[in-house]
Amino acid sequence: MRLAIINTGLGIVMLAGCTTTAGGGEASLVADVKQLVTTSYQCQDVLGREPHYSAIESSETILKALGRSPDEADRTVRGWLKGLIASPKQPSDLDRKTCKDTLLKQAEKVRIAFEARKTKG
């Protein structure tokens, strides 16, 4: 299942490689991407680091596709991670099944939102 989650993240990266225009729904998409990073952080203990790294890469790629510079995308995701590390949401918070289900649902939600933005642009 670890590979399925990694592949889901890679699918997000491939989708984010397309250009898109700014407009309505961007804040919602960014919030969804941030939640994907949050959940992947919480799931590190039970799923390993690969899904977390994939979520980080996907998030940065999507932020760049939304018009952020590479440095700004990196700073944004690092800021989210610093906040997580300082928060009570720690890697052991979720069990394996919950992690798998939640990550797959969130990745699909991000993919759908990104595709919708892409077709509008």
C-alpha positions in Angstrom: 0.0 0.0 0.0 3.0 2.3 0.6 3.6 2.3 -3.1 0.0 3.2 -3.9 0.3 6.3 -1.7 3.6 7.2 -3.3 2.1 6.7 -6.7 -0.8 8.9 -5.7 1.6 11.6 -4.7 3.5 11.3 -8.0 0.2 11.6 -9.9 -0.4 14.9 -8.1 3.1 16.0 -9.2 2.4 15.1 -12.8 -0.9 17.0 -12.7 0.8 20.0 -11.2 3.2 20.2 -14.1 0.5 21.8 -16.2 0.0 25.5 -16.1 -3.1 27.1 -14.5 -4.5 30.6 -14.0 -5.1 32.3 -10.8 -8.7 32.7 -9.7 -11.4 31.4 -7.4 -10.8 28.3 -5.4 -7.0 28.8 -5.1 -7.2 29.3 -1.3 -9.2 26.2 -1.0 -6.7 24.2 -3.1 -3.8 25.5 -1.0 -5.7 24.6 2.2 -6.2 21.0 0.8 -2.5 20.7 -0.1 -1.6 21.9 3.4 -3.9 19.3 4.9 -2.2 16.6 2.8 1.2 17.6 4.2 -0.3 17.7 7.7 -1.7 14.2 7.4 1.4 12.8 5.8 3.5 14.2 8.7 1.2 12.5 11.2 1.5 9.2 9.3 5.3 9.0 9.2 5.5 6.5 12.0 3.1 4.0 10.5 3.7 4.5 6.8 7.3 5.6 6.6 8.7 8.8 5.2 8.2 8.2 1.5 4.5 9.3 1.5 5.5 12.4 3.5 8.3 13.3 1.1 5.9 12.8 -1.8 3.3 15.1 -0.2 6.0 17.8 0.3 7.2 17.5 -3.3 3.6 17.5 -4.6 2.7 20.5 -2.5 5.7 22.6 -3.7 4.9 21.6 -7.3 1.3 22.7 -7.0 2.2 26.0 -5.4 4.7 26.7 -8.2 1.9 25.8 -10.8 -0.3 28.3 -9.0 2.3 31.0 -9.7 4.5 31.0 -6.7 8.3 31.1 -7.2 10.3 28.0 -6.3 11.7 29.8 -3.3 8.3 31.0 -2.2 6.8 27.5 -2.6 9.7 26.0 -0.6 9.3 28.7 2.2 5.6 28.1 2.4 5.9 24.3 2.8 8.8 24.7 5.2 6.6 27.1 7.2 3.8 24.5 7.4 6.3 21.9 8.5 7.8 24.1 11.2 4.3 24.8 12.5 3.5 21.0 12.6 6.7 20.2 14.4 5.8 22.7 17.1 2.2 21.6 17.3 0.6 18.7 19.2 0.0 16.9 15.9 2.8 14.4 16.0 3.7 11.5 13.7 2.2 8.8 16.0 -1.3 10.3 16.1 -3.0 8.1 13.5 -3.1 4.3 12.9 -2.1 2.6 9.6 -5.6 2.1 8.2 -6.7 5.7 9.0 -3.5 7.0 7.5 -3.9 5.1 4.2 -7.6 6.0 3.9 -7.1 9.6 4.8 -4.1 10.2 2.6 -5.7 8.6 -0.5 -8.9 10.6 0.0 -6.9 13.9 0.4 -4.7 13.2 -2.6 -7.8 12.5 -4.7 -9.4 15.7 -3.4 -6.3 17.7 -4.4 -6.1 16.1 -7.8 -9.8 16.8 -8.5 -9.5 20.4 -7.4 -6.3 20.9 -9.4 -7.9 19.4 -12.5 -10.9 21.6 -12.2 -8.7 24.7 -12.0 -6.7 23.5 -15.0 -9.8 23.1 -17.1 -11.1 26.5 -16.2 -7.8 28.1 -17.2 
